[in-house]
Amino acid sequence: HIEKMMSLDNVFDINELASWFDRVEKEIEKPSYLCELKVDGLAINLTYENGQLVRGLTRGNGVTGEDVTLNVKTIKVLPHQLSGKDIPSLIEVRGEVFFPLAAFNELNESLEEAGKALFANPRNGAAGSLRQKDPRVTASRPLSLVVHGIGARENISFESQSDAYGLLKKLGLPTSERFKVCGTRAEVEKFISYYNEHRHDVEHEIDGVVIKVDSIASQEKLGFTSRAPKWAIAYKYPPEEVVTKLLDIKVSVGRTGRVTPFAFMEPVKVAGSTITNATLHNGEEIVRKGVLVGDYVVIRKAGDVIPEVLGPVIDRRTGKEKAFVMPTHCPECASELRAMSEADVDIRCPNTQSCPAQLRERIYYIGSRAALDIDVLGYEAAVALLESKVITDESDLFDLTAEKLSKSDFFTKKDGTPSKNVETLLKALDEAKTRPLWRTIVALSIRHVGPTAAQALATHCGSIDAISKSNADELAQIDGVGTTIAESIIDWFSIDWHREIIRKWSAAGVRVIAEEVISLPQTLAGLTFVITGGLESFSRDGISETIVAHGGKSASAVSKKTDYLLVGAEPGSKLAKAEELGIPVIDEAKFKELLAGKG
């Protein structure tokens, strides 16, 4: 970016907003405030030179963003050439790319029909669509955009934020009509209250209101902190809560046998999507919340993503509601359910080898991005492979052939010839064989072993054989493993059919030994990193792999043992924790310097 792209500080209630007003009005006498909706999308920086759109970048770390020029040019409301008179020789325009709600729901419906993963919310949908490698994919998705700020500029001037919006509109850029210049705090609060009640009347997701001092001279006087302007604040709305009827509670069995109760409810709109079910976690949680089948319940989306049942509306009970009792036997294989230890609040199905639910969930998980990331191997494919008996369990997965797949309707056309999925799956399975060792470890579905522990095991032990031959004490000493995970690993390798999975995968060419990494300098040896926010050059798994490969440790939480917090776009609460503890905060550029041994 030519001019740094700042974030916004947040407030969450009127008292916090009043404190911000106090700070502003201590410096500025009787300011006017511009209020506008906080669009829940992906921040974008657009550069026009002599009226021509030359560059589109995501926020990134505020200094450097991801180049999405070709993709952003596919957004229909965005002009490639500015219009009107007095076109500036240079202007950076800041805005938000978003998914209109109607278009987002249509996209998710089409993804569901195709058996693909759905986007959790419109914001994720917008970000995923704009970051596609192929601009044609972006063009096929009806993204929209609204501009709300100006960065660097030449040959253009304005005295207020509201004047700037008028200029942007004259240049042909898409501005929002939903803003208001307010002369008093009461007017600002009225604007906030109105859109909290009418947020569903807006065509896109909003998560609050942005309040800016309108005068540019006053903005310049107030200045900036290291990350945000002092003249603007984001008032964040609380998670939306709605009431719907709890029709039933059913249980599902996961890949490690855990039995989880789910609430099935009358469909209701909350935070931009229609909700019909939500997890209730376990039997104790149902008792704690006090919900009965037939209750009207209050639900919200935790973090505006995960549906959560908060509790019942007692006043609406009729006396016909019924308590839910957790089952004693597995609904899929009829095995007797039990807790694995006295301290375990979860009950599990012990039939890990042949329980249909556990089998399909494990196969599905192997294909997920968290594990071996195998194209086509989604939930429907996992079900089809097992129901048609093409495979009996995960050990058969890498022995699949076109001939074997022809036994499943999922992989054949109506005329009996192989579908495109056959070639795609076989190619993806072949590619998955060479994934890093830690991904193979994750794909085994060893209880408690996620990416962090798997990376630690792969780095320390170097092979699955070495892991299997280690005792519990040796495993527990590995940084990132510990006693609980060590015992789980020992238990897993003690089972014959588990070892058969390793044998067959190894025979098929799946990586069971770590790649040689002797060429990588150990420039991060002894350093512990925590990551927050989105990075431009690394995926979340990729950055962890890079840190570990260069001798460092990637941790999930900030503590006094953290050496650096690596900050990307839109950092979370870890940033405040690091600042509180005095942990050095670095951006991606500084991390690359450390990686190169220049720190």
Order of alpha helices (4+ residues) and beta strands (2+ residues): beta-alpha-beta-beta-beta-alpha-beta-alpha-alpha-alpha-beta-alpha-beta-alpha-beta-alpha-beta-beta-beta-beta-alpha-beta-beta-alpha-alpha-alpha-alpha-alpha-alpha-alpha-alpha-alpha-alpha-beta-alpha-beta-beta-alpha-beta-alpha
